[in-house]
Amino acid sequence: MYVELTVSDPEEIMKIARALSVITRINILRIVSEEPMGITELSEVLHMTKGNVSAQVAELENVGLIEITYVNGVKGIKKVIKPKYDKIIILLNSSTSLKEANENG
């Protein structure tokens, strides 16, 4: 089952586009779509500092593209990241219906 995000409001499109304008954020979404991960695991996979990964995750969280849950970890609470959506649909023509978008996409 796919969970889709459909946006047509220009302000929302800009927020999503801004969040996806950094390759690291796209890579984070791809990685956690395969398997939810914590900041430490993501930093190891991406070969980046935990601080940098945390900042990128915060940007994705601010626009609502990821879900964060907290679980008990080895050294306290662990933040686990997973994507909220499997598919993002951007409707540029506000008169295009969701049904038409699904038929054409």
C-alpha positions in Angstrom: 0.0 0.0 0.0 1.4 3.4 -1.0 0.8 6.5 1.0 0.7 9.5 -1.3 1.1 13.2 -0.7 -0.6 15.4 -3.3 0.1 19.1 -3.3 -1.3 21.8 -5.5 -1.0 24.9 -3.4 2.0 27.0 -4.7 3.3 27.7 -1.1 3.2 24.0 -0.3 4.9 23.1 -3.6 7.7 25.6 -2.8 8.2 24.0 0.7 8.4 20.5 -0.7 10.7 21.6 -3.6 13.0 23.5 -1.1 13.2 20.4 1.1 14.1 18.2 -1.9 16.6 20.6 -3.4 19.4 19.1 -1.4 20.7 15.7 -2.5 21.5 14.6 1.1 17.8 15.0 2.0 16.7 13.0 -1.0 19.3 10.3 -0.1 17.9 10.3 3.5 14.4 9.7 2.2 15.6 6.9 0.0 17.6 5.2 2.7 14.8 5.3 5.3 12.2 4.2 2.8 14.1 0.9 2.7 14.6 0.6 6.5 13.9 3.1 9.3 17.1 4.3 10.8 18.5 6.5 13.6 20.8 9.5 13.2 23.9 7.4 14.0 23.2 4.8 11.3 22.3 7.5 8.8 25.6 9.4 9.5 27.5 6.1 9.0 25.8 5.3 5.7 26.1 8.8 4.4 29.6 9.4 5.7 28.5 12.6 7.3 28.6 14.0 10.9 25.7 13.4 13.1 25.2 17.1 13.4 24.9 17.5 9.7 22.5 14.6 9.4 20.4 15.9 12.2 20.1 19.3 10.5 19.0 17.6 7.2 16.5 15.4 9.1 15.1 18.5 10.8 14.4 20.1 7.5 12.5 17.1 6.3 10.6 16.9 9.5 9.7 20.6 9.3 7.9 20.0 5.9 6.3 16.8 7.1 8.0 14.4 4.8 9.3 12.1 7.6 8.0 10.5 10.8 10.1 10.4 13.9 9.6 7.9 16.7 11.6 7.5 19.9 12.7 4.2 21.2 15.1 3.0 23.9 18.6 2.8 22.6 21.9 1.6 24.0 22.8 5.1 25.4 19.3 6.5 26.1 16.6 7.5 23.7 17.1 6.8 20.0 15.4 8.8 17.3 14.1 6.6 14.5 13.3 8.2 11.1 11.0 6.8 8.5 9.3 8.4 5.5 5.7 9.5 5.8 5.0 9.1 2.0 5.9 6.7 -0.7 4.9 9.0 -3.5 4.8 12.8 -3.8 2.5 14.2 -6.5 2.7 17.9 -7.5 -0.2 19.3 -9.4 0.9 22.4 -11.3 -2.5 23.0 -12.8 -5.0 23.6 -10.0 -7.9 22.5 -12.2 -6.4 19.1 -12.7 -8.3 16.6 -10.5 -6.6 14.0 -8.4 -8.3 11.3 -10.5 -6.8 12.7 -13.7 -3.4 12.9 -12.0 -3.6 9.2 -11.0 -4.8 8.1 -14.5 -1.9 10.0 -16.1 0.8 9.2 -13.5 
